[in-house]
Amino acid sequence: MSPMRRFTLYAREYRFVPYTQHIPGLENEAADCLPRLKLGKFRTLKPDASACSLPIPTPQNIFFPYQT
């Protein structure tokens, strides 16, 4: 089953409505700076951003967090 289908089924089962909004890259300068490694400009735009990277959870951990 695809991750999107599983997510949709969980949303229905647990009665929550996901909300997404596309922000074009020209309007989201901070996100545009990261893949281009313009870290100085990113720091001026988002001075409160964490200096440490955070681990990205795998889809398995998102959809089945208590399964071993």
JOQUI-V788188 format. One line per field, one symbol per residue. burial: 1 if it has 16 or more other ideal C-beta (glycine too) atoms within 10 Angstrom, else 0. A space follows every 10 residues. Layout:
# JOQUI-V788188
burial: ???
This chain:
# JOQUI-V788188
burial: 0000000000 0000000000 0000000000 0110000000 0100000000 0000000000 00000000
